[in-house]
């Protein structure tokens, strides 16, 4: 129980976020956002989770290059895979949100295009891994690739969107972020716990993926 408290917390927070996101009162005077502001509890935490998982993968990639420990490579690749899952959910919830606020599923926007390009970069990461049979070379090449992929990803989704002259996406270009809007306490109470819950759930899934990968690797060595 002592080791599993954070897993229990993740489940409780995610359930609370889902129920609270749909059922708790939400302001209806936030411009074109209106009631779609409820998607804040799902869309934004997905990207927070993806960034954190990619950061963990980045760290373990560096550790693999320093130690050559295959477990570090397994951890790095597992976290990337789960991060991509959350990235896909982030794109899906964002596209859904755009449909009901901007009237279209996708627009030419630095933030959206940067996120899509970032997903393609990490798709190439797995194409690279699957194209190399030798375990050591696969770990080294993918770790070096990750050294460049993560900083580029951050530039694409954070730096370039903030430098854009115009944007419809909050906190990008000339558009203000959610922190400047008059979000009531009901939204904040759900959003903060939703962020914690989705992040913990992402870490949990990634560690499970790592364990499965390690079991498969050890079986192949026997």
Secondary structure as UniProt FT lines:
FT   TURN            2..4
FT   HELIX           5..23
FT   HELIX           31..39
FT   HELIX           40..67
FT   HELIX           70..101
FT   HELIX           110..130
FT   HELIX           135..154
FT   HELIX           155..159
FT   HELIX           160..163
FT   TURN            170..171
FT   TURN            173..174
FT   HELIX           178..180
FT   HELIX           185..221
//
